[in-house]
């Protein structure tokens, strides 16, 4: 019988399946400081151990400061949460990449960087952006703290089988340096909506997806959750196998594994998806979000919408747009390129990898950040930071007036010292423009790294297709 | 379950407004509760009473996997959220820890139920009775696995 890639991975991990529920084996469990304390506490209260310490990896990313690491952490509750993770990992025997580790970083950046993420595996983490790892053909789910405890104790997760959703991006992007993976995924969410993928596992397919590098594919899969999907997948190919070769935790019999992955990890021709959506890559423009969810996005050449023209006549959507524009303090009809910004954030599990920084640096090189803008670059991991510094990217950014910081989630989620002040407007390469996400009263515009870099220089959004990026 | 309604006529009420990021460092559930819905409604904490229901639009609980979101609502006294639809991680988190019931209602019920209405929710009959308006609405039955976890009183009490 023909099967989709999702069905193949799902079927090969079933421990028990009956009555609409499946007990699924988990190959890799990633843990961070925010969603794990109560889970470890639960184990302790019930006298349970971590079942597979060898398959469990932890790091601290959400509330670590991104300033000088030799200084103490001033926020007492953050410091406590970080110490709690250290204590829990020590007590339960889990590998931890702590704040001083050369492998510390955002959990969804270090997974593949260290070869923990592998094709065909199941991966869970107490974090919604776990979908990122699907870029390698892994089935990766974000879970809550109760499930984290369940996986720590049993190495299994209890789920209902999701439906399958094929998203095909056909053709080629016209200007691949200016129109990025971020613009593809924002375009998709703009079309299918924030609940368009609810209850499904998306498989991204088509020429424009195959054309992407591994780091670009991670940007796509990362934001699957922003479309409501349980996970996002891309079938592994030669780029995938090349990327993971020789990483710290890549398997010793790597070539044998590759033979198996190449043979098995693809959707059979004739396999049926429950749902399908197709988009042409040629007409995708650089995207800018104007509202308070990622579907509220438009082309950089577009205008802020009039609420009564938004949402195809749906009154709820129109009301939503009105509230969003109020929060964002934007006037309907104004050009996106007329939106002036106060802050720029290049970072997060969506866009903080080496290629993201290389692309942004091309825009920044030899220029100066606008006098009205405070801009920061936060590499996704210590390894990304080191590699970027070897290429001299830190110097390019610092010379232009950017802050060059230590790795972590930083200004993506407003739970460490990197936050927006009320009313500040930010061009951000992160994944969520929810109200207050980057700090109470802060206003977020989601964009690609090149768009963010160009906005930093000009003080407002510009169409990066007009810049020389080659 | 009997209680009164706090209604938000909004789709996409995300976990960042249900429990904003800065409070994810708080481990005391009662303290978490004082910040519930703070990103959307600063008066929620003053208004909410034990047994109350939240009524909302589509895709309730979208965004982050933070279990702090259903916990904060639960410890505020919210027994169930009645919404047109739910984001899946929130949905699971709500029942895994037996924090609250995520109940799917239809458009008619959503439009009909007003803020402060008194409701009686009976999941054994898949029914909501609006005591203020003297009306009955059907609720969408829980999927099999979810129903069993709810019946058991949470994931850890559920024995397949």
Interface residues (C-beta under 8 A of the other chain):
Chain A: X16 X18 X19 X20 X21 X23 X34 X35 X37 X38 X42 X62 X63 X75 X77 X78 X80 X81 X126 X127 X128 X130 X142 X143 X144 X145 X146 X147 X149 X150 X158 X159 X160 X194 X195 X198 X199 X225 X228 X230 X293 X316 X317 X319 X320 X323 X413 X414 X415 X432 X434 X435 X436 X437 X440
Chain B: X9 X10 X11 X12 X14 X16 X17 X20 X21 X22 X24 X25 X26 X27 X39 X40 X57 X58 X59 X62 X63 X64 X65 X66 X67 X85 X87 X88 X89 X92 X93 X96 X97 X143 X144 X145 X146 X148 X154 X155 X156 X158 X160
